[in-house]
């Protein structure tokens, strides 16, 4: 089976040329990056803020001990930031709020590392495939011109479908990258909303917003 896959890849590379080879390498690197980001999100506890949401809700209700207990149960990467907010809540001011925002943003930046690369792949892979198609079309018409008066329509058709192969390869790489990037960005947007709401609730407890726990779920 492995040999059959290897043979199919060799045939595709022979047909598509160096552009398909580049796209194949890009697809492997993109897949590796996506798998790493999924592992990183899981290890950081992205989206798993149930205990943290309970801690924020308890703090908002004035139950400081219960809030601390729930905070200790949380495995979220935002737990240290929420802990700092609780420790500084009594003497909070504008500078404290800015410092906490910066701490949260630093954690978001680590999770968002690699997003630019995925965006670049989503944008450039179709262009790279189109570039391969243009080169293939040039070669097809050059071959057709060299045939002179004995033009074989199948010669042109074969050259065109081979040229279009690179466009298909570029789209096959770009579309999954764009979809996964959109999903990652959506998750990070929800993380920012949760972090901002939680920090504001801790620094100004007793205000509306006690559905932080429901939002975290």
VOTI-571563 format. One record per residue (C-alpha): residue in one letter; x negated, y, z. Coordinates in steps of 0.05 Angstrom, whole numbers, plus 32768, in hexadecimal, padded with zeros to 4 digits. Last residue first. Layout:
AXYZ ...
END
This chain:
X81858217824C X815D82578256 X819982828244 X81C4825E8277 X8190826C82AC X818A82B48298 X81D582B982A1 X81CB82E782DC X81BF832282AE X81E2835C82D0 X81B6837D8305 X81A88360834A X815E835D833E X81378394831A X80EF837A8314 X810783328313 X813F833F82E1 X8111836882B4 X80DE832F82B4 X811382FA82A4 X81328323826C X80EF8330824C X80D982E88251 X811A82CB8236 X811C82FB81FB X80D382ED81EC X80DD82A281EE X811A82A881C0 X80F082CD818D X80BA82988194 X80EB82618183 X810382878146 X80BC8292812F X80AD82488133 X80EC8236810C X80DC826980D5 X8095824E80D2 X80AF820780CA X80DD821C8091 X80A68244806D X8073820C8073 X80A681D9805A X80B48205801D X806C8218800C X804D81D38003 X808381B57FD6 X808781F87FB2 X803E81F57FA0 X804381AD7F89 X807E81BD7F5D X805881F67F3E X801B81C87F33 X804681947F10 X805F81C97EE0 X801E81C37EB9 X802581787EB1 X806C81827E9A X805581B57E66 X801B818C7E4B X8047814F7E40 X807B81787E1C X804781977DEF X802981547DDB X806E81357DD5 X807E81697DA0 X8045814E7D74 X802981847D47 X8002816C7D0A X7FFA81B27CED X7FC181C47D1B X7FB681977D58 X7F8581CA7D74 X7FBF81FA7D7E X7FE581C77DA6 X7FA881BA7DD2 X7FA282057DDE X7FEC82087DEC X7FE681D17E21 X7FA681F07E40 X7FC882337E47 X800582117E65 X7FDA81EC7E97 X7FB7822C7EAC X7FFA824F7EB5 X801482147EDD X7FD782147F0A X7FE2825E7F18 X802B824F7F27 X8015821B7F5B X7FE6824D7F7A X801E82807F7C X804D824D7F9C X8017823D7FD1 X800882867FDF X8045829D8006 X805582608030 X800B8252803B X8000829A8052 X803B82968082 X801F8255809F X7FDC827780A8 X7FFC82B380C9 X8021828580FA X7FDF8265810F X7FDC82858153 X802482938169 X801E826A81A9 X7FDF828F81BE X800082D281AE X803C82C081D8 X800F82B38214 X7FEE82F7820B X803383178204 X804882FC8248 X800B831A8269 X8015835C8244 X805D8360825A X8047835382A2 X8014838B829E X804783BA8280 X807883AC82B8 X804283B682EC X802E83F882CC X8076841182CC X808084028315 X808A83C58340 X807883C58389 X80AC839483A2 X80AB836D8361 X806183608363 X80618318837B X80A183088354 X808383248314 X804382FD831E X806B82BD8326 X809282CD82E6 X805082D482C2 X8035829382DF X8076826E82CC X807482858283 X804D8248826C X8087821F8285 X807C81E582B4 X80B081FD82E6 X80BA81DB8329 X8092820F834F X80BE82458333 X80FB8220834C X80DF82218393 X80CB826A838F X8111827D8378 X8130825583B1 X8104827A83E2 X811682BE83C5 X816182B483C4 X817482FD83B3 X81A682EA837D X817783058346 X814082DB8364 X816C829D8360 X817C82AC8317 X813282B58307 X812082748329 X8159824F8306 X8140826982C3 X80FA825082D3 X8115820C82E4 X813B820982A2 X810382298279 X80F381F18248 X80F582198207 X80AA821981FF X808D81EB8234 X804481FC8225 X803381B38214 X806F81AD81E5 X805F81EE81C1 X801781DA81BA X80298195819F X805881B4816C X802181E6815A X7FEF81AE8150 X801F81888123 X802B81C680FA X7FE181D480F3 X7FD2818D80DC X800B819180A9 X7FEF81D2808F X7FA981B58089 X7FC481798062 X7FEE81A68035 X7FB381D48027 X7F8881988013 X7FBF81807FE3 X7FC881C77FC8 X7F7E81CA7FB8 X7F8081877F94 X7FBF819E7F6F X7F9981DB7F57 X7F5B81B17F44 X7F8081897F10 X7FCA817A7F0E X7FC8813A7EE4 X7F88811D7F00 X7F9C81317F46 X7FDF810F7F3E X7FBE80D07F24 X7F8D80CF7F5E X7FC580D87F8F X7FEC809E7F71 X7FAF80717F74 X7FA480827FBD X7FED80737FCD X7FE780307FAA X7FA780217FD0 X7FC880308012 X800080008000 
END
